[in-house]
Amino acid sequence: MVKVTEFLSKRLPLLIIITGISTYFSPVYLKVPPIVPSALLGIVILFTGLSMNIEGIKTINKKKTELFIIAILKWTITVLISIGLASLFFSDEPEVAAGLILAGAVPSATAATVYTFIAGGNTSLVIASSLLDVIISPFVTPLSMMGISNSNISISSFNLLQSFILIVIVPLSAGLFFQQKAKRLVENSKMITKLGSALALLLIVHIIMVSGKESIASELELIPLVVVSTFVQVLLPMVLTYFICKKIMNEEDTRAAIFQVGLCNTAFAAILAYQFIGELGVIAPILNMMVNLSIGALLANYFSKEEIKSSAKPIHKIPV
């Protein structure tokens, strides 16, 4: 069990790519009710709440300025780049454009914490920023979709907020509650948490890919452009964040900011696209998931080999 869990955790980006491609070409697949992907992601987020370092978050009071800067960068740079790419390349494909925007306008991925840890960054800062994302996203996400004009696409703030509550807030709150009330149980379930999260993500990819197989087949000529767009959508915010933050933050916080800003929870974006946009809408989030996990893994491994220097400039505090 331990070896299987470690294998799945370390090879998850590659396994997601393999799962997506094999599902597309395989004649054998799971056909499940639409509620199943949402329930699976709820399980992943529940596990996230169980494994969060609450004590680390409590020490984040001294990082209010960093939190503010990271939030501004994520909800401007990442969202605006997503809108720009969608408008530039997919103005005639509103469902694909909506899916691409959605992939950049959701909270950060759970993998951001893992990759930050591998890279030697400040994981407490990522966790605190993720909680802030949950508050901001239900309001920013509908606004980011306003430029998409199509009668088949209607994502209301109320429907989004409802999805956030059911898929994100309730499971996350439950995980945090159980972590505080049943600490011994949580400590004994760490391996199950890692294994369950990995398996649930792979199942989500499989189920969402099944739902979009026909649409993807009908729009194969768009796939290369979507891949390039998602590559830019992930990498450009990370690069810009690095060069901005390294001038005003220490190296640990900068590394945290890179993954927090660049890696969005595209499993959640794919589920929202599946619910509110249509089958074409899931193409960009699924491809983004493959790209962001792969780029994230490469950068995390690169930074893990780079020693953190203590000569970073101190940040100038901004009253928040």
Contacts in CASP RR format, 6 or more apart in sequence:
PFRMAT RR
TARGET T0000
AUTHOR 0000-0000-0000
METHOD contacts of the structure
MODEL  1
MVKVTEFLSKRLPLLIIITGISTYFSPVYLKVPPIVPSALLGIVILFTGL
SMNIEGIKTINKKKTELFIIAILKWTITVLISIGLASLFFSDEPEVAAGL
ILAGAVPSATAATVYTFIAGGNTSLVIASSLLDVIISPFVTPLSMMGISN
SNISISSFNLLQSFILIVIVPLSAGLFFQQKAKRLVENSKMITKLGSALA
LLLIVHIIMVSGKESIASELELIPLVVVSTFVQVLLPMVLTYFICKKIMN
EEDTRAAIFQVGLCNTAFAAILAYQFIGELGVIAPILNMMVNLSIGALLA
NYFSKEEIKSSAKPIHKIPV
1 191 0 8 1.000
1 195 0 8 1.000
2 191 0 8 1.000
4 195 0 8 1.000
5 191 0 8 1.000
5 194 0 8 1.000
5 195 0 8 1.000
5 198 0 8 1.000
8 15 0 8 1.000
8 194 0 8 1.000
8 195 0 8 1.000
8 198 0 8 1.000
8 199 0 8 1.000
8 202 0 8 1.000
9 194 0 8 1.000
9 198 0 8 1.000
12 111 0 8 1.000
12 198 0 8 1.000
12 201 0 8 1.000
12 202 0 8 1.000
12 293 0 8 1.000
13 290 0 8 1.000
13 293 0 8 1.000
13 294 0 8 1.000
13 296 0 8 1.000
13 297 0 8 1.000
14 294 0 8 1.000
15 198 0 8 1.000
15 202 0 8 1.000
16 201 0 8 1.000
16 202 0 8 1.000
16 205 0 8 1.000
16 289 0 8 1.000
16 290 0 8 1.000
16 293 0 8 1.000
17 290 0 8 1.000
17 294 0 8 1.000
19 202 0 8 1.000
19 205 0 8 1.000
19 206 0 8 1.000
19 209 0 8 1.000
20 205 0 8 1.000
20 206 0 8 1.000
20 209 0 8 1.000
20 286 0 8 1.000
20 290 0 8 1.000
23 29 0 8 1.000
23 205 0 8 1.000
23 206 0 8 1.000
23 209 0 8 1.000
23 210 0 8 1.000
23 213 0 8 1.000
24 209 0 8 1.000
24 213 0 8 1.000
24 216 0 8 1.000
29 206 0 8 1.000
29 210 0 8 1.000
30 203 0 8 1.000
30 206 0 8 1.000
30 207 0 8 1.000
30 210 0 8 1.000
31 210 0 8 1.000
32 207 0 8 1.000
34 274 0 8 1.000
34 275 0 8 1.000
36 207 0 8 1.000
37 204 0 8 1.000
37 207 0 8 1.000
37 208 0 8 1.000
37 270 0 8 1.000
37 271 0 8 1.000
37 274 0 8 1.000
38 163 0 8 1.000
38 166 0 8 1.000
38 167 0 8 1.000
38 271 0 8 1.000
38 275 0 8 1.000
40 200 0 8 1.000
40 201 0 8 1.000
40 203 0 8 1.000
40 204 0 8 1.000
40 207 0 8 1.000
41 167 0 8 1.000
41 200 0 8 1.000
41 204 0 8 1.000
41 267 0 8 1.000
41 268 0 8 1.000
41 271 0 8 1.000
42 167 0 8 1.000
42 168 0 8 1.000
42 171 0 8 1.000
43 171 0 8 1.000
43 196 0 8 1.000
43 197 0 8 1.000
43 200 0 8 1.000
44 110 0 8 1.000
44 196 0 8 1.000
44 197 0 8 1.000
44 200 0 8 1.000
44 201 0 8 1.000
44 204 0 8 1.000
44 267 0 8 1.000
45 110 0 8 1.000
45 167 0 8 1.000
45 168 0 8 1.000
45 171 0 8 1.000
45 172 0 8 1.000
46 171 0 8 1.000
46 172 0 8 1.000
46 174 0 8 1.000
46 175 0 8 1.000
47 175 0 8 1.000
47 193 0 8 1.000
47 194 0 8 1.000
47 196 0 8 1.000
47 197 0 8 1.000
47 200 0 8 1.000
48 110 0 8 1.000
48 113 0 8 1.000
48 172 0 8 1.000
48 175 0 8 1.000
48 197 0 8 1.000
49 171 0 8 1.000
49 172 0 8 1.000
49 174 0 8 1.000
49 175 0 8 1.000
49 176 0 8 1.000
49 179 0 8 1.000
50 175 0 8 1.000
50 178 0 8 1.000
50 179 0 8 1.000
50 186 0 8 1.000
50 189 0 8 1.000
50 193 0 8 1.000
51 179 0 8 1.000
51 186 0 8 1.000
51 190 0 8 1.000
51 193 0 8 1.000
52 127 0 8 1.000
52 176 0 8 1.000
52 179 0 8 1.000
53 123 0 8 1.000
53 124 0 8 1.000
53 127 0 8 1.000
54 176 0 8 1.000
54 179 0 8 1.000
54 180 0 8 1.000
56 124 0 8 1.000
56 127 0 8 1.000
57 124 0 8 1.000
57 127 0 8 1.000
57 128 0 8 1.000
57 131 0 8 1.000
59 124 0 8 1.000
60 67 0 8 1.000
60 124 0 8 1.000
60 125 0 8 1.000
60 128 0 8 1.000
63 122 0 8 1.000
63 124 0 8 1.000
63 125 0 8 1.000
63 128 0 8 1.000
63 253 0 8 1.000
64 320 0 8 1.000
65 315 0 8 1.000
65 316 0 8 1.000
65 317 0 8 1.000
65 318 0 8 1.000
65 320 0 8 1.000
66 125 0 8 1.000
66 249 0 8 1.000
66 253 0 8 1.000
66 257 0 8 1.000
66 315 0 8 1.000
67 125 0 8 1.000
67 128 0 8 1.000
67 129 0 8 1.000
67 132 0 8 1.000
67 320 0 8 1.000
68 318 0 8 1.000
68 320 0 8 1.000
69 245 0 8 1.000
69 248 0 8 1.000
69 249 0 8 1.000
69 257 0 8 1.000
69 318 0 8 1.000
70 125 0 8 1.000
70 129 0 8 1.000
70 245 0 8 1.000
70 256 0 8 1.000
70 257 0 8 1.000
70 260 0 8 1.000
70 261 0 8 1.000
71 129 0 8 1.000
71 132 0 8 1.000
71 133 0 8 1.000
71 136 0 8 1.000
73 237 0 8 1.000
73 240 0 8 1.000
73 241 0 8 1.000
73 244 0 8 1.000
73 245 0 8 1.000
73 257 0 8 1.000
73 261 0 8 1.000
74 108 0 8 1.000
74 129 0 8 1.000
74 133 0 8 1.000
74 237 0 8 1.000
74 260 0 8 1.000
74 261 0 8 1.000
74 262 0 8 1.000
75 136 0 8 1.000
75 140 0 8 1.000
77 237 0 8 1.000
77 240 0 8 1.000
77 241 0 8 1.000
77 261 0 8 1.000
78 104 0 8 1.000
78 105 0 8 1.000
78 233 0 8 1.000
78 237 0 8 1.000
78 261 0 8 1.000
78 262 0 8 1.000
78 264 0 8 1.000
79 101 0 8 1.000
79 104 0 8 1.000
79 105 0 8 1.000
79 140 0 8 1.000
79 144 0 8 1.000
81 232 0 8 1.000
81 233 0 8 1.000
81 236 0 8 1.000
81 237 0 8 1.000
82 100 0 8 1.000
82 101 0 8 1.000
82 103 0 8 1.000
82 104 0 8 1.000
82 105 0 8 1.000
82 144 0 8 1.000
82 233 0 8 1.000
83 101 0 8 1.000
83 144 0 8 1.000
83 147 0 8 1.000
85 100 0 8 1.000
85 229 0 8 1.000
85 232 0 8 1.000
85 233 0 8 1.000
86 96 0 8 1.000
86 97 0 8 1.000
86 98 0 8 1.000
86 99 0 8 1.000
86 100 0 8 1.000
86 101 0 8 1.000
86 148 0 8 1.000
86 229 0 8 1.000
87 97 0 8 1.000
89 225 0 8 1.000
89 229 0 8 1.000
90 96 0 8 1.000
90 97 0 8 1.000
90 100 0 8 1.000
90 222 0 8 1.000
90 225 0 8 1.000
90 229 0 8 1.000
91 97 0 8 1.000
93 219 0 8 1.000
93 222 0 8 1.000
93 280 0 8 1.000
94 148 0 8 1.000
94 149 0 8 1.000
94 150 0 8 1.000
94 152 0 8 1.000
94 153 0 8 1.000
95 150 0 8 1.000
95 152 0 8 1.000
95 153 0 8 1.000
95 277 0 8 1.000
95 278 0 8 1.000
95 280 0 8 1.000
95 281 0 8 1.000
96 219 0 8 1.000
96 222 0 8 1.000
96 226 0 8 1.000
96 280 0 8 1.000
96 281 0 8 1.000
96 283 0 8 1.000
96 284 0 8 1.000
97 148 0 8 1.000
98 145 0 8 1.000
98 148 0 8 1.000
98 150 0 8 1.000
98 153 0 8 1.000
98 155 0 8 1.000
98 273 0 8 1.000
98 277 0 8 1.000
98 281 0 8 1.000
99 269 0 8 1.000
99 273 0 8 1.000
99 277 0 8 1.000
99 281 0 8 1.000
99 282 0 8 1.000
99 283 0 8 1.000
99 284 0 8 1.000
99 285 0 8 1.000
100 226 0 8 1.000
100 229 0 8 1.000
100 230 0 8 1.000
100 233 0 8 1.000
100 284 0 8 1.000
100 288 0 8 1.000
101 144 0 8 1.000
101 145 0 8 1.000
101 148 0 8 1.000
102 141 0 8 1.000
102 144 0 8 1.000
102 145 0 8 1.000
102 269 0 8 1.000
102 272 0 8 1.000
102 273 0 8 1.000
102 277 0 8 1.000
102 281 0 8 1.000
102 284 0 8 1.000
102 285 0 8 1.000
103 230 0 8 1.000
103 233 0 8 1.000
103 264 0 8 1.000
103 266 0 8 1.000
103 269 0 8 1.000
103 284 0 8 1.000
103 285 0 8 1.000
103 288 0 8 1.000
104 144 0 8 1.000
104 233 0 8 1.000
104 264 0 8 1.000
104 266 0 8 1.000
104 269 0 8 1.000
104 288 0 8 1.000
105 137 0 8 1.000
105 140 0 8 1.000
105 141 0 8 1.000
105 144 0 8 1.000
105 145 0 8 1.000
105 264 0 8 1.000
105 269 0 8 1.000
106 137 0 8 1.000
106 141 0 8 1.000
106 264 0 8 1.000
106 265 0 8 1.000
106 266 0 8 1.000
106 268 0 8 1.000
106 269 0 8 1.000
106 272 0 8 1.000
107 130 0 8 1.000
107 133 0 8 1.000
107 134 0 8 1.000
107 137 0 8 1.000
107 168 0 8 1.000
107 264 0 8 1.000
107 265 0 8 1.000
107 268 0 8 1.000
108 126 0 8 1.000
108 129 0 8 1.000
108 130 0 8 1.000
108 133 0 8 1.000
108 259 0 8 1.000
108 260 0 8 1.000
108 261 0 8 1.000
108 262 0 8 1.000
108 263 0 8 1.000
108 264 0 8 1.000
108 265 0 8 1.000
109 263 0 8 1.000
109 264 0 8 1.000
109 265 0 8 1.000
109 266 0 8 1.000
109 267 0 8 1.000
109 292 0 8 1.000
109 293 0 8 1.000
110 197 0 8 1.000
110 265 0 8 1.000
111 259 0 8 1.000
111 263 0 8 1.000
111 292 0 8 1.000
111 293 0 8 1.000
111 296 0 8 1.000
112 126 0 8 1.000
112 130 0 8 1.000
112 259 0 8 1.000
112 260 0 8 1.000
112 262 0 8 1.000
112 263 0 8 1.000
113 123 0 8 1.000
113 126 0 8 1.000
113 127 0 8 1.000
113 130 0 8 1.000
113 259 0 8 1.000
114 300 0 8 1.000
115 259 0 8 1.000
115 263 0 8 1.000
115 296 0 8 1.000
115 297 0 8 1.000
115 299 0 8 1.000
115 300 0 8 1.000
116 122 0 8 1.000
116 123 0 8 1.000
116 125 0 8 1.000
116 126 0 8 1.000
116 255 0 8 1.000
116 256 0 8 1.000
116 259 0 8 1.000
116 260 0 8 1.000
116 300 0 8 1.000
117 123 0 8 1.000
118 300 0 8 1.000
118 301 0 8 1.000
118 303 0 8 1.000
118 304 0 8 1.000
119 255 0 8 1.000
119 258 0 8 1.000
119 259 0 8 1.000
119 299 0 8 1.000
119 300 0 8 1.000
119 302 0 8 1.000
119 303 0 8 1.000
119 304 0 8 1.000
120 252 0 8 1.000
120 255 0 8 1.000
120 303 0 8 1.000
120 304 0 8 1.000
120 308 0 8 1.000
121 251 0 8 1.000
121 252 0 8 1.000
121 253 0 8 1.000
121 255 0 8 1.000
121 256 0 8 1.000
121 303 0 8 1.000
121 308 0 8 1.000
122 252 0 8 1.000
122 253 0 8 1.000
122 255 0 8 1.000
122 256 0 8 1.000
123 256 0 8 1.000
125 253 0 8 1.000
125 256 0 8 1.000
125 257 0 8 1.000
125 260 0 8 1.000
126 256 0 8 1.000
126 259 0 8 1.000
126 260 0 8 1.000
129 256 0 8 1.000
129 260 0 8 1.000
130 260 0 8 1.000
134 164 0 8 1.000
134 168 0 8 1.000
134 169 0 8 1.000
134 172 0 8 1.000
137 164 0 8 1.000
138 157 0 8 1.000
138 160 0 8 1.000
138 161 0 8 1.000
138 164 0 8 1.000
139 157 0 8 1.000
141 155 0 8 1.000
141 160 0 8 1.000
142 155 0 8 1.000
142 156 0 8 1.000
142 157 0 8 1.000
142 160 0 8 1.000
145 153 0 8 1.000
145 155 0 8 1.000
152 277 0 8 1.000
152 278 0 8 1.000
153 276 0 8 1.000
153 277 0 8 1.000
154 276 0 8 1.000
155 272 0 8 1.000
155 276 0 8 1.000
155 277 0 8 1.000
159 276 0 8 1.000
160 272 0 8 1.000
160 276 0 8 1.000
163 271 0 8 1.000
163 272 0 8 1.000
163 275 0 8 1.000
167 268 0 8 1.000
167 271 0 8 1.000
168 268 0 8 1.000
178 185 0 8 1.000
178 186 0 8 1.000
179 186 0 8 1.000
201 267 0 8 1.000
204 267 0 8 1.000
204 270 0 8 1.000
204 271 0 8 1.000
205 267 0 8 1.000
205 286 0 8 1.000
205 289 0 8 1.000
208 270 0 8 1.000
208 271 0 8 1.000
208 274 0 8 1.000
208 282 0 8 1.000
208 285 0 8 1.000
208 286 0 8 1.000
209 282 0 8 1.000
209 286 0 8 1.000
211 274 0 8 1.000
211 279 0 8 1.000
211 282 0 8 1.000
212 279 0 8 1.000
212 280 0 8 1.000
212 282 0 8 1.000
212 283 0 8 1.000
214 279 0 8 1.000
215 278 0 8 1.000
215 279 0 8 1.000
215 280 0 8 1.000
215 281 0 8 1.000
215 282 0 8 1.000
215 283 0 8 1.000
216 223 0 8 1.000
216 283 0 8 1.000
219 280 0 8 1.000
219 283 0 8 1.000
222 283 0 8 1.000
223 283 0 8 1.000
223 287 0 8 1.000
226 283 0 8 1.000
226 284 0 8 1.000
226 287 0 8 1.000
227 287 0 8 1.000
227 291 0 8 1.000
229 284 0 8 1.000
230 284 0 8 1.000
230 287 0 8 1.000
230 288 0 8 1.000
230 291 0 8 1.000
230 292 0 8 1.000
231 291 0 8 1.000
231 295 0 8 1.000
233 288 0 8 1.000
233 291 0 8 1.000
234 262 0 8 1.000
234 263 0 8 1.000
234 288 0 8 1.000
234 291 0 8 1.000
234 292 0 8 1.000
234 295 0 8 1.000
235 295 0 8 1.000
237 261 0 8 1.000
237 262 0 8 1.000
238 258 0 8 1.000
238 259 0 8 1.000
238 261 0 8 1.000
238 262 0 8 1.000
238 295 0 8 1.000
238 299 0 8 1.000
241 254 0 8 1.000
241 257 0 8 1.000
241 258 0 8 1.000
241 261 0 8 1.000
241 262 0 8 1.000
242 254 0 8 1.000
242 257 0 8 1.000
242 258 0 8 1.000
245 253 0 8 1.000
245 254 0 8 1.000
245 257 0 8 1.000
245 258 0 8 1.000
246 254 0 8 1.000
246 312 0 8 1.000
247 313 0 8 1.000
248 313 0 8 1.000
248 315 0 8 1.000
248 316 0 8 1.000
249 257 0 8 1.000
249 312 0 8 1.000
249 315 0 8 1.000
250 310 0 8 1.000
250 312 0 8 1.000
250 314 0 8 1.000
250 315 0 8 1.000
251 308 0 8 1.000
251 309 0 8 1.000
251 312 0 8 1.000
252 308 0 8 1.000
253 315 0 8 1.000
254 312 0 8 1.000
255 303 0 8 1.000
258 299 0 8 1.000
259 296 0 8 1.000
259 299 0 8 1.000
259 300 0 8 1.000
262 292 0 8 1.000
263 292 0 8 1.000
263 293 0 8 1.000
263 296 0 8 1.000
264 288 0 8 1.000
264 292 0 8 1.000
266 285 0 8 1.000
266 286 0 8 1.000
266 288 0 8 1.000
266 289 0 8 1.000
266 292 0 8 1.000
267 285 0 8 1.000
267 289 0 8 1.000
269 285 0 8 1.000
269 288 0 8 1.000
270 282 0 8 1.000
270 285 0 8 1.000
270 286 0 8 1.000
270 289 0 8 1.000
273 281 0 8 1.000
273 282 0 8 1.000
273 284 0 8 1.000
273 285 0 8 1.000
274 281 0 8 1.000
274 282 0 8 1.000
END
